[in-house]
Amino acid sequence: MIEKLGFCDYFLIVWIRAVCDGAEYPCTARGSGVGSLVCFGLKISHVCPLHYGLLFERFLDENRREAPDIDIDFCKDRRGEVIQY
């Protein structure tokens, strides 16, 4: 469904920022899409939605054409480096 809705690139970019850059630059994710199993599986979110009953997958609805809301917040100590990058 992610591919069908055209969100593959979006998730790749969010994943790179959250996971790859996060190893060097501490960060956390927030937003309505973070409660999804997809974000947990990609390690964008560290909260298991099944454990807490957060079954939020509305962005996987074919009638919804907006990308899910996923914001990556970087630690203020090195945020300038991320912005410069």
N, C-alpha and C positions, 0 to 999 in steps of 0.2 A: 504494500500500500504506500509506503514511503516513496518508492520508486515511481509508482503510478501518479502520485500527486506532485512529483518533481522536487522532493525535499532531500534527495541524496546529497547534493552539494552543500546544502544548508547544514545537515547533520555532520558532514565531514569537516566543515569549517569550525563548527562549535566543538566537535570532538578534538580537533587539533589544538584549539585554544585551551580547552579544559584539561585534557589529559597530557598531551605532549608538552605544551608550554607550562602546564601546572606543575610538572616535576621540578622545573627550575624556578618558576614564578608561582608561589602559593596562590590559589584561587578557589572560588566556590561558585556554584551555579544557583540561580534562582529564576523564578518565573513559572507560569502555569504549566509549561511542558515538562518541567523537571520532575514532576510526580509520575511520569510515565515509566513503564517497564523498559522501553527503548533507551531512555536516558540512563537508567540504572545499568542496563546491560552494556552500554558503551562507556560506563564509568564517568559519565558527565555528572551524575548525581551519586552520592554515597548513601542514599536512603532507599532501602528496598520498599517499593510501593506495595508489594504483596503483604509484607510484614505489618505495615501500618494501615492497610486497607485503602491505599491511595490509588484507586483504579482510574486514573485520568489518561485517557487515550483519545480525547475528542479530535485531536488534529489528524487522526487516522480515518476520519469520516470523509467520504468522497464529496460530500456537499460543502465541506469547509475547505476553502482554497488558500487560507492564510497559513503561513509557517507558524509553528508553535512558538510561544514566547519563552525563550531561553536566554537569560543574561548571564554573562560570566563576569564575576567581580574579582579583580586581582588585588592582592595585598598592597596597601598604600606604599609600603617601603620600596617596591620595585615597579609600581604601576607606570611610571614615566618611561621605563625601558620598554615595556610592552607597547605603549602608545608610539614610541619612537620606531619600534620594529614594524 
